Amino acid sequence: MDLVQLQRQLVDYKTSLYNEGFLDEQFTQLQELQDENNPDFVVEVVSLFFEDSERLLNELTKALEQQSVDFKRVDAHVHQLKGSSSSIGAQRVQKVCIAFRNYCEEQNIEGCVKCLQQVRHEYSLVKTKLESMFQLQQQILSAGGSIPM
Amino acid sequence: MAADSEFHVLAVDDSIIDRKLIERLLKTSSFQVTTVDSGSKALEFLGLHEDDGIINTNTPSVSPNNHQEVEVNLVITDYCMPGMTGYDLLKKIKESSSLKNIPVVIMSSENVPSRISRCLEEGAEEFLLKPVRLSDLNKLRPHMLKTKIKDHQEPEKQDKEEKQQQPQSNNNNRKAMEEGISTEKIRPRLNGITAMV
């Protein structure tokens, strides 16, 4: 595939991510903070998000497996996940977190377990998509092109 | 580089993602930045020792027992943090004779009017909703400039009228802190501050 096609593909891909609600305006804000002096800013923040989310998802799984579920603890983890997904613009993850917090407040274990499944799913989707996007960006850069923003 | 155009901001947030973000936002706005991950580390960085933490009206503020290595022109802190909340940190700063003139800004992902008014009443200059944007940071410089000028004048003026984000509720719940942490012990000789500049 030639450079122009790659760049085209990237733009289309990004647009679809916004249209499908995977990313929101905050992601655009992140990109605007990237420049020649900080060329890897977005990848770095997103990588931190991946690491942190995986930690939180593990904690949530453990917390919900307990005999007696500590909903305050579960809520605290979800609050963190909600915050970090909001900070990078991972809108669909953030939305599930909002529902998740409501179930925590109601101390509804079934609701919580369902939300955990949902949030894992949304997280894995956005992770795959962002990784694909980064790969595409890397291909463009390797081909000597610049990233259309 | 002119020294007075370089303001140093201390950013406090327990989220590693948000620390990275606020650091980039602040640097893009041409501020010098130090980030820490907790209120207690912030106080340590600011040089606040245990005896300063207790309200001591007999301590003259003429000769500050200021152990700060670096001057901090503004503290920007997350509200929801485990242990010491942003509100607790704000209180400690405002109760300290050596630190009370440092402007403090609170950030929160939750838009809770009573929380906002409580922070503003306690002396926070601004309350920013997360995710924080570059445009929000434009509000910070005036507060830092004001302090530089203030240092040459009477330090006790409080311009409450200038607070923009004031909801109409008149809450007198200064003592109603969520986590109930008002007597946090500050250990003066902690090592290993994870400060990123």
HADDOCK unambig.tbl for C-alpha pairs under 7 A between the chains (distance, minus, plus):
assign (segid A and resid 45 and name CA) (segid B and resid 17 and name CA) 6.23 0.50 0.50
assign (segid A and resid 45 and name CA) (segid B and resid 20 and name CA) 6.97 0.50 0.50
assign (segid A and resid 48 and name CA) (segid B and resid 17 and name CA) 6.17 0.50 0.50
assign (segid A and resid 49 and name CA) (segid B and resid 17 and name CA) 6.39 0.50 0.50
assign (segid A and resid 83 and name CA) (segid B and resid 109 and name CA) 6.79 0.50 0.50
assign (segid A and resid 84 and name CA) (segid B and resid 17 and name CA) 6.40 0.50 0.50
assign (segid A and resid 86 and name CA) (segid B and resid 131 and name CA) 6.78 0.50 0.50
assign (segid A and resid 87 and name CA) (segid B and resid 18 and name CA) 6.84 0.50 0.50
assign (segid A and resid 87 and name CA) (segid B and resid 131 and name CA) 5.41 0.50 0.50
